[in-house]
Amino acid sequence: IALGRLDPGRIAKVAPDGSPLGGDPPSKEAFLHLAMYARRPQAHAIVHLHCTCAVAVSCLAHADPRNVLPPLTAYHVMRVGTLPLLPYYRPGDRALAEAVGRAAATHRAVLLANHGPVVSGKTLDDAVDSAEELEQTAKLALLLAERATVPLSPVQVADLREPEHAPEGDLRLGVVARDLEGDVMDHQRPRFSASIFF
């Protein structure tokens, strides 16, 4: 559905156990959001995207799947941190929720192989901003792939890390979803699903 035509009354509402509470039936990927919420109690919003650059990175072979994007910018380190690549699972496979849950215990964002990222945030704006930063860093990594780069050093990265259990930000009630802005390589708007937990 195009987000410009999104009807708030049709947004799927589900309980923490996944049972429907209202709106349209949830997508087969709603469990990704629930798995992330279950392991990240500080998260009040989860965004899952199929954005071009991050999906391209998810299709590449990586020497270290524990962190597939280099620390190219301070903002990526602060907003996303390390980004593990999870193995491929068929969309809708419940085993994917288990893999997301395991990784979410120590990561704000994960990248699903041949699929796309799942990003958590204290608010929906925070999750969307982090997802935008992830997409831009993926774009940079692809643009710089064949060139010698100078990522941030381990000392610089350590200096930028926020405590994982920082105080919660204000929750903006009434925000359900907003479109991701920014340049995507194919100039199409990325498809995404978002959820917010009150």
Buried (B, 14 or more C-beta within 10 A) or exposed (E): EEEEEBEEEEBBEBEEEEEEEEBEEBBEBBBBBBBBBBBBEBBBBBBBBBBBBBBBBBEEEBEEBEBBBBBBBEBBBBBBBBBBBBEBBEEEBEEBBEBBBBBBEEBBBBBBBEBBBBBBBBBBBBBBBBBBBBBBBBBBBBEEEEEEEEBBEEEEBEEBEEEEEEEEEEBEEEBEBEEBEEEBBEEEBBBBBBBBBE
